[in-house]
């Protein structure tokens, strides 16, 4: 499966870059993510529960970052095992474009492969689920990283990411 897209995020590029490399932020934003821990300088180990059609499985896997060009982008590759449900592996090229001092456009190009029971569900169901999960991730990521509206108290998760506004 291939998926390409862009997401406009109301935050400076440096803030978006830091959030993309923070396991706590990623854990909050990845649908079904139960754990996300750094493994070395350029990787993470993760566990997520996903439901694709009638199949629900816990996937455990690792993610590696390469071609790192801070704060412009990187290549992310990963592999996850869902037991009898199957395996998933793939990668994405992520590029950050600064639209203005307070807006960043995140561009992504994803390629993935699945095998096992989930691969038997059909490409339309899998593609629709992947697009839904990507949409949920980016919506959540944008909310966590963007500063709170004027006068609104930030959640704990947001405090780290909106402090740039006070300092600018």
C-alpha positions in Angstrom: 0.0 0.0 0.0 1.2 3.5 -0.8 -0.1 6.7 0.7 1.0 10.3 0.1 -0.3 13.4 1.8 0.3 16.6 3.7 -0.9 18.0 7.0 -0.9 21.7 7.9 0.2 22.1 11.6 -0.2 25.4 13.5 3.3 25.4 15.0 6.8 26.3 14.0 8.9 23.7 12.2 11.3 23.3 15.1 8.4 22.5 17.5 6.9 20.0 15.0 10.4 18.4 14.6 10.8 18.0 18.4 7.4 16.5 18.7 8.0 14.0 15.8 11.0 12.8 17.8 9.4 12.6 21.3 8.1 9.1 22.2 5.5 10.6 24.7 4.0 12.7 22.0 3.9 9.9 19.5 2.4 7.5 22.0 -0.5 10.0 22.6 -1.1 10.4 18.8 -0.8 6.9 17.4 -4.2 5.2 17.5 -4.1 2.2 19.9 -0.6 2.8 21.0 0.1 1.2 24.4 3.8 1.9 24.7 6.5 3.8 22.8 10.1 3.9 24.1 13.3 5.2 22.7 15.8 2.5 21.7 19.1 4.0 20.9 19.7 7.4 19.3 17.6 6.8 16.2 14.9 4.3 17.1 11.8 3.3 19.1 10.1 0.2 20.3 6.3 0.3 20.2 3.3 -1.8 21.0 -0.2 -1.0 19.6 -3.6 -2.6 19.5 -5.2 -2.3 16.1 -8.6 -3.4 14.7 -8.8 -3.9 11.0 -12.3 -5.2 10.1 -13.0 -8.3 12.2 -9.3 -8.8 13.2 -8.0 -7.2 16.4 -4.4 -7.7 17.3 -1.6 -6.4 19.4 1.4 -5.5 17.3 4.9 -5.2 18.7 7.7 -3.7 16.7 10.6 -1.4 16.2 11.0 1.8 14.2 14.3 3.2 13.0 15.0 6.8 11.8 17.5 7.4 9.0 18.5 10.1 6.5 18.0 12.6 9.4 18.1 16.2 8.3 17.0 18.2 11.4 14.6 20.0 11.4 13.6 19.3 7.8 12.8 15.6 7.8 13.8 12.0 7.9 13.1 8.5 6.7 11.3 6.2 9.1 11.2 2.4 8.7 9.5 -0.1 10.9 8.4 -3.7 11.3 5.6 -5.0 13.6 4.5 -8.5 14.4 0.8 -9.2 15.3 1.1 -12.9 16.0 -1.5 -15.0 14.1 -2.9 -11.7 12.7 0.2 -11.2 10.6 3.1 -8.8 10.1 3.4 -5.3 8.8 6.5 -3.5 7.6 7.1 -0.3 5.8 8.6 3.1 5.7 7.9 6.7 5.2 9.7 9.8 4.0 8.7 12.8 6.2 9.5 16.3 5.1 8.7 19.5 7.0 8.1 22.7 5.1 7.9 26.0 7.0 4.9 27.9 5.6 5.3 30.8 8.1 6.9 31.4 11.5 3.9 29.7 13.1 2.8 27.1 10.5 4.5 24.0 9.3 3.3 21.6 6.5 4.2 18.0 7.1 4.6 16.0 3.9 4.6 12.2 3.9 5.1 9.4 1.5 4.3 6.0 3.0 5.0 2.5 1.6 3.9 -0.6 3.5 3.4 -4.3 3.2 1.3 -6.7 5.3 1.1 -10.5 5.5 -0.9 -13.1 7.4 -4.5 -13.0 8.3 -4.9 -9.2 7.9 -3.6 -9.4 4.3 -6.6 -11.7 3.5 -9.1 -8.9 4.4 -8.8 -7.2 1.1 -7.0 -4.1 -0.1 -10.0 -1.8 0.1 -10.7 -2.5 3.8 -7.0 -2.2 4.6 -6.5 1.0 2.6 -9.6 2.6 4.2 -8.4 1.6 7.7 -4.8 2.9 7.0 -6.2 6.2 5.8 -8.5 6.5 8.8 -5.6 5.7 11.2 -3.3 8.2 9.5 -6.1 10.9 9.7 -6.6 10.2 13.4 -2.8 10.4 14.0 -2.4 13.8 12.2 -5.5 15.3 13.8 -4.3 14.3 17.3 -0.7 15.3 16.5 -1.9 18.8 15.3 -3.9 19.2 18.5 -1.0 18.2 20.8 1.6 20.3 19.0 -0.4 23.5 18.3 -0.7 26.2 21.0 -4.0 26.4 22.9 -6.4 29.1 21.9 -6.0 32.4 23.7 -7.2 32.3 27.3 -7.5 28.5 27.4 -5.4 26.6 29.9 -3.2 24.0 28.2 -3.3 20.3 29.1 -0.1 18.7 30.5 0.6 17.3 27.1 0.5 20.7 25.4 2.6 22.7 27.9 5.8 21.5 26.4 4.8 22.3 22.8 3.2 25.7 23.1 5.8 27.4 25.2 7.5 28.7 22.0 4.6 31.2 21.7 5.3 32.8 25.0 9.0 33.2 24.1 8.5 34.7 20.7 
